Amino acid sequence: MYQRILAPIDGSETAQRALGFALSLARETGAELIPLFVIDVPIVAYEAPGFDPSIVRDALQQQGEQLKAESQALMQSENVRGTARVVEADAPGGTVAERILEEARATGCDLIVMGTHGRRGVKRFLLGSVAERLVRMSFCPVLLVPGGVEAAAPKHEVMAA
């Protein structure tokens, strides 16, 4: 059915739940799974006088690498093939949805599984805006996993950094 599934991750509970769905689906269909963390430094970090945006970028890079390693270990334990990735948004304040779609195209994904509410950066909440934008722009099916609801997804623990 599916050959390659992309699952955006950000350390939030909803992203963990979505990754659980993606893992189960990849295992059942034999698909490759690509967990993806997007480094997105908020534009305000560049505009704050005397603030070095590389501090935020470095913290996000570290968080992404930690989530990448945890996702990769989880995939191995579930016997799911694929490679977790960390990428950067194209420009400061660039859209995460566009970067996710670029990666989905570049890696030949035929499904994206993601949570509707996530946490980005230093506990900044996005109330579904990335998911909404991604759905509107997507070239392939998108499976959205709602946040704040006890779902029937398998419990897969991926710890946030």
C-alpha positions as CSV (number, residue, x, y, z in Angstrom):
1,M,0.0,0.0,0.0
2,Y,2.5,2.6,1.2
3,Q,6.2,2.5,0.3
4,R,7.6,5.4,2.3
5,I,6.0,7.3,5.2
6,L,7.2,10.7,6.5
7,A,6.4,11.5,10.2
8,P,7.3,15.0,11.4
9,I,8.5,14.9,15.0
10,D,9.0,17.7,17.5
11,G,9.1,16.1,20.9
12,S,5.4,16.8,21.7
13,E,3.0,14.1,23.0
14,T,0.9,14.5,19.9
15,A,4.0,13.9,17.6
16,Q,4.8,10.8,19.7
17,R,1.3,9.5,19.2
18,A,1.5,10.2,15.4
19,L,4.9,8.5,15.3
20,G,3.2,5.5,17.0
21,F,0.6,5.4,14.2
22,A,3.3,5.8,11.5
23,L,5.4,2.9,13.1
24,S,2.4,0.6,13.2
25,L,1.4,1.4,9.6
26,A,5.0,1.0,8.4
27,R,5.3,-2.3,10.2
28,E,2.0,-3.6,8.8
29,T,2.7,-2.5,5.2
30,G,6.4,-3.0,5.1
31,A,6.9,0.7,4.3
32,E,10.0,2.7,5.1
33,L,9.6,5.3,7.8
34,I,11.3,8.7,7.8
35,P,10.8,10.6,11.1
36,L,11.7,14.2,10.4
37,F,12.6,17.1,12.7
38,V,12.7,20.6,11.2
39,I,14.9,23.2,12.8
40,D,12.9,26.4,12.6
41,V,14.5,29.4,14.4
42,P,11.7,31.9,15.0
43,I,12.2,35.2,13.2
44,V,12.0,37.1,16.6
45,A,15.3,35.5,17.6
46,Y,16.9,37.4,14.7
47,E,15.2,40.7,15.6
48,A,15.9,40.8,19.3
49,P,18.6,43.4,20.0
50,G,21.8,41.9,21.3
51,F,20.5,38.3,21.0
52,D,22.5,35.7,19.2
53,P,20.1,33.5,17.2
54,S,22.7,30.7,17.0
55,I,21.9,29.9,20.6
56,V,18.3,29.0,19.6
57,R,19.5,27.2,16.5
58,D,22.1,25.1,18.5
59,A,19.4,24.2,21.1
60,L,17.0,23.1,18.3
61,Q,19.8,21.1,16.6
62,Q,20.6,19.3,19.8
63,Q,16.9,18.6,20.4
64,G,16.5,17.3,16.8
65,E,19.5,15.0,17.1
66,Q,18.2,13.6,20.3
67,L,14.8,12.9,18.8
68,K,16.4,11.5,15.7
69,A,18.4,9.0,17.8
70,E,15.4,8.0,19.9
71,S,13.2,7.6,16.8
72,Q,15.9,5.5,15.1
73,A,16.2,3.3,18.2
74,L,12.4,2.9,18.4
75,M,12.3,1.9,14.7
76,Q,15.0,-0.7,15.3
77,S,13.1,-2.2,18.2
78,E,9.9,-2.4,16.1
79,N,11.8,-3.8,13.1
80,V,10.8,-0.9,10.9
81,R,13.3,0.2,8.2
82,G,14.1,3.8,7.5
83,T,16.2,6.7,8.6
84,A,15.3,9.6,10.9
85,R,16.4,13.0,9.6
86,V,17.0,16.5,10.9
87,V,16.8,19.4,8.4
88,E,16.5,23.2,8.7
89,A,13.8,25.5,7.4
90,D,15.0,27.3,4.3
91,A,15.0,30.8,5.9
92,P,14.6,32.2,9.4
93,G,10.9,32.1,10.1
94,G,10.4,30.0,7.0
95,T,7.4,27.7,6.9
96,V,7.8,24.3,8.5
97,A,5.0,22.9,6.3
98,E,6.9,23.8,3.1
99,R,10.1,22.2,4.4
100,I,8.2,19.0,5.4
101,L,6.8,18.8,1.9
102,E,10.2,19.4,0.3
103,E,11.5,16.5,2.2
104,A,8.5,14.3,1.4
105,R,9.1,15.0,-2.3
106,A,12.9,14.5,-2.1
107,T,12.5,11.2,-0.4
108,G,9.6,9.9,-2.5
109,C,7.1,9.7,0.3
110,D,3.5,8.6,-0.5
111,L,2.1,9.4,3.0
112,I,2.7,11.9,5.7
113,V,1.6,11.1,9.3
114,M,1.6,14.0,11.8
115,G,0.0,15.4,14.9
116,T,-2.4,18.3,14.8
117,H,-0.8,20.1,17.8
118,G,2.9,20.3,18.4
119,R,5.6,22.0,20.4
120,R,8.3,23.9,18.6
121,G,11.4,25.5,20.0
122,V,11.4,26.6,23.6
123,K,7.9,25.3,24.4
124,R,6.2,27.6,21.9
125,F,2.8,26.1,20.9
126,L,1.5,25.9,17.3
127,L,-2.2,25.2,17.5
128,G,-2.3,23.1,14.4
129,S,-1.2,25.7,11.9
130,V,1.6,23.6,10.5
131,A,-0.7,20.6,10.0
132,E,-3.4,22.8,8.4
133,R,-1.0,24.4,6.0
134,L,0.6,21.1,5.1
135,V,-2.8,19.5,4.3
136,R,-3.7,22.4,2.1
137,M,-0.4,22.2,0.2
138,S,0.3,18.5,0.2
139,F,0.8,16.4,-3.0
140,C,0.2,13.1,-1.1
141,P,-2.2,11.8,1.5
142,V,-1.8,13.2,5.0
143,L,-3.0,11.3,8.1
144,L,-3.6,13.7,11.0
145,V,-3.5,12.5,14.6
146,P,-5.4,14.8,17.0
147,G,-3.7,16.2,20.1
148,G,-5.1,16.1,23.6
149,V,-7.1,13.0,23.1
150,E,-6.4,9.4,24.3
151,A,-6.1,7.7,21.0
152,A,-6.1,4.0,20.1
153,A,-2.5,4.2,18.8
154,P,0.1,1.9,20.3
155,K,2.0,3.6,23.1
156,H,5.5,4.3,21.9
157,E,7.6,6.3,24.2
158,V,9.9,8.8,22.5
159,M,11.3,11.2,25.1
160,A,11.6,14.9,24.5
161,A,15.0,16.5,24.9
